């Protein structure tokens, strides 16, 4: 058995969510894909996937295998690169990110650009999914589960958000004490898809969906930030935007016992095959920068593991 080939096949099954989709992508037959995964399981003496007639699910051992498999494959690819090329990252990389993360990265790109004088970055702030191929985007960061199983989906972190309002707004309205109170408040909704009328909270064990009647719906997090600072209403804001204002007293953190639910931060790209060095360099820098922030690096209560995962379905908020 070619263990590196089997590991690649296993990861592609995980990424696409099915043996048949992985077979199409790898240009193999479905039985050949199934045999490679079975051989991998036999080699390590553990089941990696639960199989049924309608779905696949990772076992606990399969979850643990993902980051290790990725490291093996990346090491093999790095050996090939060092043997065949001594070049440095150059050219332009186009990436799309949600506005808060775009602000976070724009503060940190100077070091990378100084290190690679021939590298350039086009940073696109987008709140909704792009067509990577049609738009010429090398990779994209998306929040929440990803529905398109034709894309490579790598989980690289978790969101942290706060329910906030400005003191000026709270002077006019009573402060909400329960999630049910939100229905009586002016809510500012940051919509990234869906109907823009639901917020998701966590009590530590379960997630609770709360219906709201927003007075203002915006598809850009920076605009939501400005509106809530102006006293327009209550909003959910990324920690990247909210924490400086909470610490300065410009915003109030509401109902900290029921924080907004945390979402996976996913790195999306069309294919891992023949990925240019310029793209890999920026991806590695992005992931390292996010791991410097403990509120993005750890899933804490959600107990997630860093690595690639089976995509399940669309997230609506």
Secondary structure as UniProt FT lines:
FT   HELIX           3..16
FT   HELIX           19..26
FT   HELIX           30..44
FT   STRAND          49..51
FT   STRAND          56..58
FT   HELIX           60..84
FT   STRAND          91..97
FT   HELIX           99..106
FT   TURN            107..108
FT   HELIX           109..115
FT   TURN            117..118
FT   STRAND          119..125
FT   HELIX           132..135
FT   STRAND          139..143
FT   TURN            149..150
FT   STRAND          152..158
FT   STRAND          161..165
FT   HELIX           167..172
FT   HELIX           179..184
FT   STRAND          187..190
FT   STRAND          198..202
FT   STRAND          207..211
FT   STRAND          216..218
FT   HELIX           221..229
FT   TURN            230..231
FT   STRAND          234..238
FT   HELIX           239..248
FT   STRAND          252..253
FT   HELIX           256..258
FT   STRAND          264..269
FT   TURN            273..274
FT   HELIX           277..291
FT   HELIX           294..297
FT   HELIX           300..302
FT   STRAND          307..308
//
